[in-house]
Every structure is written in structure tokens, then in C-alpha cells.
Amino acid sequence: MDLSSMQGKTALVTGAASGIGLETALAFARRGADLVICDLDEAGLAAAGERIEGLGRNAFTRRVDVSSADEMRAFAEEVHRHVEAVDVLMNNAGVAIGGPFLSTSLEDWNWILGINTLGVVHGCHFFIPKMVERAKGGHVINVSSAAGYSANSALAAYNATKFSVLGLSEALWEELQPHSIGVTAICPGIINTPITRNARLVGEMDKPDRRKEMVEGYQRRGYTPERVARNILKAVEKNRLVAPISPEAWGLYYMKRFAPWLLRRLGLMMAK
């Protein structure tokens, strides 16, 4: 998809109050797009809307729980009263759980599946049909993770959701080709975003020192959401299906493809 100028186009981004969602929304606005953004963080959402409008673009903001089919349906109906269809759909909203499977409760599973998996399904279900009906193409961006192709015993629930997003994206890519709608699964590695600070930690990971260690580690890594946003735009322009972002994401991707045995051995070493 040509993103050199997005004048007259509308991009929708979920989870746009901070992090990757916010920076990608701003990147779209700088290219000339109007934005539809949603999040649960109302203060962050309002600030994001002001920044978009400060770039001279329109910002339609709504507090929406992507895990709720009813809220997403109402959101889509409201959006489609203003535009025939969005040109870019970015399903970005996400959360994380750190800890082993045996320590993860069903309540935790329902929470992370609702946001990370069903949130993407809801976005696709309520917005892609209008893109198809309009018959003018477009692009769908689903945010998976390097954890969507590389499993870790301390990320069982998170792995499950991100693997599902990658699988859905691959299936959608094939289905939407006849409609000139591209699909890209974004697979970031270690990125300094609020998701780490807000993650639920369970079992042996549920310790204040462990959270502090994780947050500081991501901060030291220094790979910013702004860099991710730039790479997302490049991936969309090149119509990539799977887009690892950051050196470690690429390294894990190639190990998964060409040396899966090495990836499994690495996982066992990290679990000790």
C-alpha cells in the first residue's frame, strides 16, 4: 500500500493511547491520514487526539473495550456513519501475562484471550467487511509479537494469544488478496512500552523485584515505539505478511524457520 501520501484516507488504531499504537497513529497523521483511535485509557486517548489534531488531522476518539463484541459493534456502527470504510485497520491493543502455565488462572486466561485474541477478531469482524464492500483495497495490521513464533515457558498465555494473531493474519492474507487488501502481522521483540509495566505476573514471577528488573531491562534495551512505528509503515508499503521488528525478533524468526531445534534448546536454557 502506498503510504507516501494518506490525504483523504482514514486509519483506525486500537490501543492508541500510548506505546506502539500512539506512535503509529501519529506516523499516519504525519502522512496526511485522519485517525480513528480507541483505548481504555481515557486521559491518554484525549492527549493522543490532541497530538493528532496538532498535526492538522482529524481525530475521532472513543473509549472502547476491544474484548467486548457489543462495544466493538457499537464503535464500528458509529465509525461507519462517518466513513464508508477505513483504509487502514490496525489491531494493536494488547496486554501481557508473565509466568508459567501451571500458575495462570482461568480468569487470567479469559482476560488475555479477550484482549489479545478476541480484540483482534472483533476488529477484523466489524471493520473488514466494509473494506471489502467498498472495493477500494486497504490494509490490515495485526500486532502479534516475536512471541508469536517463539515460545517461552514463562510466557505461556501470552504466547498462545500472539501465535493465534499470527495464524489469523496468515489466513486473512490469503482470503483478502482478491480484494486488494493487504495484511501484515507485526512481530516486535523487546520494546520499551507500558505493556511491561502493566503486565500481570503470576507464580514465581509475581515479585516486585522481578517486575522492576523487567521494566529496567526493557528501558536499557532502548528500542522505542517510534522506531517500531517507522518499521510498521515500511512493512505496509512493502506489503509484508510477517514483519519482525528489532534484531532479536529477526534472530528468533530465522531460528524458527531454519533451526527450530536450536530455538527449543535456547528455550530450555532460559527456563533453568
DRENDO-1510 file (C-alpha; in Angstrom, 1 decimal, always signed):
<recs>
REC; n; res; u; v; w
REC; 1; MET; +0.0; +0.0; +0.0 .
REC; 2; ASP; +1.4; +3.4; -1.0 .
REC; 3; LEU; +1.7; +5.5; +2.2 .
REC; 4; SER; +3.7; +8.3; +0.7 .
REC; 5; SER; +0.5; +10.4; +1.0 .
REC; 6; MET; -2.5; +9.4; +3.0 .
REC; 7; GLN; -4.5; +12.5; +2.3 .
REC; 8; GLY; -8.2; +11.7; +2.2 .
REC; 9; LYS; -7.6; +8.3; +3.9 .
REC; 10; THR; -8.7; +7.1; +7.4 .
REC; 11; ALA; -6.7; +4.9; +9.6 .
REC; 12; LEU; -8.1; +3.1; +12.7 .
REC; 13; VAL; -5.8; +2.2; +15.6 .
REC; 14; THR; -6.8; +0.3; +18.7 .
REC; 15; GLY; -4.8; +0.7; +21.9 .
REC; 16; ALA; -3.7; +4.1; +20.7 .
REC; 17; ALA; -3.3; +6.0; +24.0 .
REC; 18; SER; +0.4; +5.0; +24.3 .
REC; 19; GLY; +3.3; +3.0; +23.0 .
REC; 20; ILE; +3.3; +1.5; +19.6 .
REC; 21; GLY; -0.4; +2.4; +18.9 .
REC; 22; LEU; +0.1; +6.0; +19.7 .
REC; 23; GLU; +3.3; +6.4; +17.7 .
REC; 24; THR; +1.9; +4.6; +14.6 .
REC; 25; ALA; -1.3; +6.8; +14.8 .
REC; 26; LEU; +1.0; +9.9; +14.8 .
REC; 27; ALA; +3.0; +8.5; +11.9 .
REC; 28; PHE; -0.2; +8.0; +9.9 .
REC; 29; ALA; -1.3; +11.6; +10.7 .
REC; 30; ARG; +2.1; +12.9; +9.6 .
REC; 31; ARG; +1.4; +11.2; +6.2 .
REC; 32; GLY; -1.9; +13.0; +6.0 .
REC; 33; ALA; -4.4; +10.5; +7.3 .
REC; 34; ASP; -7.4; +11.2; +9.6 .
REC; 35; LEU; -7.4; +8.9; +12.6 .
REC; 36; VAL; -10.0; +6.8; +14.4 .
REC; 37; ILE; -8.5; +5.7; +17.7 .
REC; 38; CYS; -9.7; +3.9; +20.8 .
REC; 39; ASP; -8.4; +2.7; +24.1 .
REC; 40; LEU; -9.5; +2.2; +27.7 .
REC; 41; ASP; -7.2; +4.9; +29.0 .
REC; 42; GLU; -9.4; +8.0; +28.5 .
REC; 43; ALA; -6.8; +10.5; +29.6 .
REC; 44; GLY; -4.1; +9.1; +27.3 .
REC; 45; LEU; -6.7; +8.9; +24.5 .
REC; 46; ALA; -7.6; +12.5; +24.9 .
REC; 47; ALA; -3.9; +13.5; +24.8 .
REC; 48; ALA; -3.4; +11.4; +21.7 .
REC; 49; GLY; -6.3; +13.0; +20.0 .
REC; 50; GLU; -4.9; +16.5; +20.7 .
REC; 51; ARG; -1.5; +15.5; +19.3 .
REC; 52; ILE; -3.1; +14.2; +16.1 .
REC; 53; GLU; -5.2; +17.4; +15.7 .
REC; 54; GLY; -2.0; +19.4; +16.4 .
REC; 55; LEU; -0.7; +17.8; +13.2 .
REC; 56; GLY; -3.7; +19.2; +11.3 .
REC; 57; ARG; -5.6; +16.0; +11.0 .
REC; 58; ASN; -9.0; +14.9; +12.4 .
REC; 59; ALA; -9.1; +12.6; +15.4 .
REC; 60; PHE; -12.2; +10.5; +16.3 .
REC; 61; THR; -11.6; +9.2; +19.8 .
REC; 62; ARG; -13.7; +6.7; +21.8 .
REC; 63; ARG; -13.2; +4.7; +24.9 .
REC; 64; VAL; -13.7; +1.1; +23.8 .
REC; 65; ASP; -13.0; -2.3; +25.4 .
REC; 66; VAL; -11.9; -4.4; +22.4 .
REC; 67; SER; -12.7; -7.6; +24.2 .
REC; 68; SER; -16.4; -6.7; +24.2 .
REC; 69; ALA; -18.2; -7.6; +21.0 .
REC; 70; ASP; -21.0; -5.3; +21.9 .
REC; 71; GLU; -18.7; -2.3; +22.4 .
REC; 72; MET; -16.8; -3.0; +19.2 .
REC; 73; ARG; -20.1; -3.4; +17.3 .
REC; 74; ALA; -21.3; -0.1; +18.5 .
REC; 75; PHE; -17.9; +1.5; +17.8 .
REC; 76; ALA; -17.9; +0.2; +14.2 .
REC; 77; GLU; -21.5; +1.4; +13.6 .
REC; 78; GLU; -20.6; +4.9; +14.8 .
REC; 79; VAL; -17.4; +5.0; +12.7 .
REC; 80; HIS; -19.3; +3.8; +9.6 .
REC; 81; ARG; -21.8; +6.6; +9.9 .
REC; 82; HIS; -18.9; +8.9; +9.2 .
REC; 83; VAL; -16.9; +7.0; +6.7 .
REC; 84; GLU; -17.8; +4.2; +4.2 .
REC; 85; ALA; -14.9; +2.1; +5.4 .
REC; 86; VAL; -11.5; +2.7; +7.0 .
REC; 87; ASP; -8.5; +2.5; +4.7 .
REC; 88; VAL; -6.1; +1.0; +7.3 .
REC; 89; LEU; -7.2; -1.1; +10.2 .
REC; 90; MET; -4.6; -1.6; +13.0 .
REC; 91; ASN; -5.5; -4.1; +15.7 .
REC; 92; ASN; -2.9; -3.1; +18.3 .
REC; 93; ALA; -4.5; -3.2; +21.8 .
REC; 94; GLY; -2.7; -5.8; +23.9 .
REC; 95; VAL; -1.8; -7.0; +27.4 .
REC; 96; ALA; +0.7; -9.4; +28.8 .
REC; 97; ILE; +0.9; -12.2; +31.5 .
REC; 98; GLY; +4.3; -13.4; +32.7 .
REC; 99; GLY; +4.6; -16.7; +34.4 .
REC; 100; PRO; +4.2; -20.5; +33.8 .
REC; 101; PHE; +1.0; -22.2; +32.6 .
REC; 102; LEU; +0.5; -24.0; +36.0 .
REC; 103; SER; +0.3; -20.7; +37.8 .
REC; 104; THR; -2.0; -19.0; +35.3 .
REC; 105; SER; -5.7; -18.9; +36.4 .
REC; 106; LEU; -8.7; -19.2; +34.1 .
REC; 107; GLU; -9.6; -15.6; +35.0 .
REC; 108; ASP; -6.1; -14.6; +33.7 .
REC; 109; TRP; -6.7; -16.7; +30.5 .
REC; 110; ASN; -10.0; -15.1; +29.9 .
REC; 111; TRP; -8.5; -11.6; +30.3 .
REC; 112; ILE; -5.6; -12.0; +28.0 .
REC; 113; LEU; -7.5; -14.0; +25.3 .
REC; 114; GLY; -10.3; -11.5; +25.4 .
REC; 115; ILE; -8.0; -8.6; +24.6 .
REC; 116; ASN; -5.1; -10.1; +22.6 .
REC; 117; THR; -7.1; -12.6; +20.5 .
REC; 118; LEU; -10.7; -11.7; +20.5 .
REC; 119; GLY; -9.8; -8.0; +20.4 .
REC; 120; VAL; -8.1; -8.7; +17.0 .
REC; 121; VAL; -11.0; -10.9; +15.9 .
REC; 122; HIS; -13.5; -8.2; +16.8 .
REC; 123; GLY; -11.6; -5.5; +14.9 .
REC; 124; CYS; -11.4; -7.7; +11.8 .
REC; 125; HIS; -15.1; -8.9; +12.1 .
REC; 126; PHE; -16.6; -5.4; +12.4 .
REC; 127; PHE; -14.4; -3.4; +10.0 .
REC; 128; ILE; -13.0; -5.7; +7.2 .
REC; 129; PRO; -16.5; -6.4; +5.7 .
REC; 130; LYS; -17.0; -2.7; +4.9 .
REC; 131; MET; -13.5; -2.6; +3.4 .
REC; 132; VAL; -14.4; -5.5; +1.1 .
REC; 133; GLU; -17.8; -3.9; +0.2 .
REC; 134; ARG; -16.2; -0.6; -0.7 .
REC; 135; ALA; -13.9; -2.4; -3.2 .
REC; 136; LYS; -11.1; +0.1; -3.0 .
REC; 137; GLY; -8.5; -2.0; -1.2 .
REC; 138; GLY; -6.7; -1.1; +2.0 .
REC; 139; HIS; -4.5; -2.8; +4.6 .
REC; 140; VAL; -5.0; -4.7; +7.9 .
REC; 141; ILE; -2.2; -4.5; +10.5 .
REC; 142; ASN; -2.4; -7.1; +13.3 .
REC; 143; VAL; +0.2; -6.7; +16.1 .
REC; 144; SER; +1.5; -10.1; +17.1 .
REC; 145; SER; +5.0; -10.4; +18.6 .
REC; 146; ALA; +8.2; -12.3; +18.3 .
REC; 147; ALA; +6.4; -14.4; +21.0 .
REC; 148; GLY; +4.0; -15.3; +18.2 .
REC; 149; TYR; +6.6; -17.7; +16.7 .
REC; 150; SER; +9.0; -18.2; +19.6 .
REC; 151; ALA; +7.5; -19.8; +22.8 .
REC; 152; ASN; +8.9; -19.4; +26.3 .
REC; 153; SER; +7.7; -21.3; +29.4 .
REC; 154; ALA; +7.4; -18.0; +31.3 .
REC; 155; LEU; +5.0; -16.6; +28.6 .
REC; 156; ALA; +2.6; -19.5; +28.0 .
REC; 157; ALA; -0.6; -17.4; +27.9 .
REC; 158; TYR; +1.0; -14.5; +26.0 .
REC; 159; ASN; +2.5; -17.0; +23.5 .
REC; 160; ALA; -0.9; -18.6; +22.9 .
REC; 161; THR; -2.5; -15.2; +22.1 .
REC; 162; LYS; +0.2; -14.0; +19.8 .
REC; 163; PHE; +0.6; -17.3; +18.0 .
REC; 164; SER; -3.2; -17.0; +17.3 .
REC; 165; VAL; -2.8; -13.5; +15.9 .
REC; 166; LEU; -0.1; -14.6; +13.6 .
REC; 167; GLY; -2.1; -17.6; +12.4 .
REC; 168; LEU; -5.2; -15.5; +11.8 .
REC; 169; SER; -3.1; -12.9; +9.9 .
REC; 170; GLU; -1.7; -15.6; +7.5 .
REC; 171; ALA; -5.2; -16.9; +6.8 .
REC; 172; LEU; -6.6; -13.4; +6.2 .
REC; 173; TRP; -3.7; -12.5; +3.9 .
REC; 174; GLU; -4.8; -15.3; +1.6 .
REC; 175; GLU; -8.6; -14.6; +1.9 .
REC; 176; LEU; -8.2; -10.9; +1.2 .
REC; 177; GLN; -5.8; -11.0; -1.7 .
REC; 178; PRO; -8.7; -11.0; -4.3 .
REC; 179; HIS; -10.0; -7.8; -2.7 .
REC; 180; SER; -6.6; -5.9; -2.9 .
REC; 181; ILE; -6.5; -5.7; +0.9 .
REC; 182; GLY; -3.1; -6.4; +2.3 .
REC; 183; VAL; -2.4; -8.0; +5.7 .
REC; 184; THR; +0.7; -7.5; +7.9 .
REC; 185; ALA; +1.4; -9.2; +11.2 .
REC; 186; ILE; +3.8; -7.0; +13.2 .
REC; 187; CYS; +6.1; -9.0; +15.4 .
REC; 188; PRO; +8.1; -6.8; +17.8 .
REC; 189; GLY; +10.8; -8.0; +20.1 .
REC; 190; ILE; +11.9; -6.2; +23.3 .
REC; 191; ILE; +10.3; -2.8; +23.0 .
REC; 192; ASN; +10.1; -0.1; +25.7 .
REC; 193; THR; +6.4; +0.3; +26.1 .
REC; 194; PRO; +3.9; +0.4; +29.0 .
REC; 195; ILE; +2.8; -3.2; +28.4 .
REC; 196; THR; +5.7; -4.5; +30.6 .
REC; 197; ARG; +4.8; -2.2; +33.5 .
REC; 198; ASN; +1.2; -3.2; +33.3 .
REC; 199; ALA; +1.7; -6.9; +32.8 .
REC; 200; ARG; +0.1; -9.4; +35.2 .
REC; 201; LEU; +2.8; -11.5; +36.8 .
REC; 202; VAL; +1.9; -14.9; +38.2 .
REC; 203; GLY; +3.7; -17.7; +40.1 .
REC; 204; GLU; +7.4; -17.4; +40.6 .
REC; 205; MET; +7.4; -14.2; +38.5 .
REC; 206; ASP; +4.9; -12.4; +40.8 .
REC; 207; LYS; +7.6; -10.5; +42.8 .
REC; 208; PRO; +8.2; -6.7; +42.9 .
REC; 209; ASP; +11.9; -7.1; +42.2 .
REC; 210; ARG; +11.1; -9.2; +39.1 .
REC; 211; ARG; +8.8; -6.5; +37.7 .
REC; 212; LYS; +11.4; -3.8; +38.4 .
REC; 213; GLU; +14.0; -6.0; +36.7 .
REC; 214; MET; +11.8; -6.5; +33.6 .
REC; 215; VAL; +10.9; -2.8; +33.2 .
REC; 216; GLU; +14.5; -1.6; +33.7 .
REC; 217; GLY; +15.7; -4.2; +31.2 .
REC; 218; TYR; +13.3; -3.0; +28.5 .
REC; 219; GLN; +14.3; +0.6; +29.2 .
REC; 220; ARG; +18.0; -0.3; +28.9 .
REC; 221; ARG; +17.3; -2.1; +25.6 .
REC; 222; GLY; +16.1; +1.3; +24.4 .
REC; 223; TYR; +14.1; +0.2; +21.3 .
REC; 224; THR; +11.4; +2.8; +21.2 .
REC; 225; PRO; +7.8; +2.7; +19.9 .
REC; 226; GLU; +8.8; +5.5; +17.4 .
REC; 227; ARG; +11.2; +3.1; +15.7 .
REC; 228; VAL; +8.6; +0.4; +15.7 .
REC; 229; ALA; +6.1; +2.8; +14.0 .
REC; 230; ARG; +8.6; +3.7; +11.3 .
REC; 231; ASN; +9.2; +0.0; +10.6 .
REC; 232; ILE; +5.4; -0.7; +10.5 .
REC; 233; LEU; +5.0; +1.9; +7.8 .
REC; 234; LYS; +7.8; +0.3; +5.8 .
REC; 235; ALA; +6.3; -3.2; +6.2 .
REC; 236; VAL; +2.9; -2.0; +5.0 .
REC; 237; GLU; +4.5; -0.2; +2.0 .
REC; 238; LYS; +6.3; -3.4; +1.1 .
REC; 239; ASN; +3.1; -5.5; +1.7 .
REC; 240; ARG; +5.0; -7.9; +4.0 .
REC; 241; LEU; +2.9; -10.6; +5.6 .
REC; 242; VAL; +5.2; -11.1; +8.6 .
REC; 243; ALA; +7.3; -8.2; +9.9 .
REC; 244; PRO; +9.7; -9.0; +12.7 .
REC; 245; ILE; +10.9; -5.7; +14.3 .
REC; 246; SER; +14.1; -5.5; +16.3 .
REC; 247; PRO; +17.3; -7.6; +15.9 .
REC; 248; GLU; +16.2; -10.2; +18.4 .
REC; 249; ALA; +12.9; -10.6; +16.7 .
REC; 250; TRP; +14.6; -11.3; +13.4 .
REC; 251; GLY; +17.1; -13.7; +15.1 .
REC; 252; LEU; +14.2; -15.7; +16.6 .
REC; 253; TYR; +12.3; -15.6; +13.3 .
REC; 254; TYR; +15.2; -17.1; +11.4 .
REC; 255; MET; +15.9; -19.7; +14.1 .
REC; 256; LYS; +12.3; -20.8; +14.0 .
REC; 257; ARG; +12.4; -21.2; +10.2 .
REC; 258; PHE; +15.8; -22.8; +9.7 .
REC; 259; ALA; +16.9; -24.2; +13.1 .
REC; 260; PRO; +13.9; -24.9; +15.3 .
REC; 261; TRP; +15.9; -27.4; +17.3 .
REC; 262; LEU; +18.2; -24.5; +18.3 .
REC; 263; LEU; +15.3; -22.4; +19.4 .
REC; 264; ARG; +13.9; -25.2; +21.6 .
REC; 265; ARG; +17.3; -25.7; +23.2 .
REC; 266; LEU; +17.6; -21.9; +23.8 .
REC; 267; GLY; +14.1; -22.1; +25.5 .
REC; 268; LEU; +15.2; -24.9; +27.8 .
REC; 269; MET; +18.4; -23.0; +28.8 .
REC; 270; MET; +16.4; -19.9; +29.6 .
REC; 271; ALA; +13.9; -21.9; +31.7 .
REC; 272; LYS; +16.6; -23.1; +34.0 .
</recs>
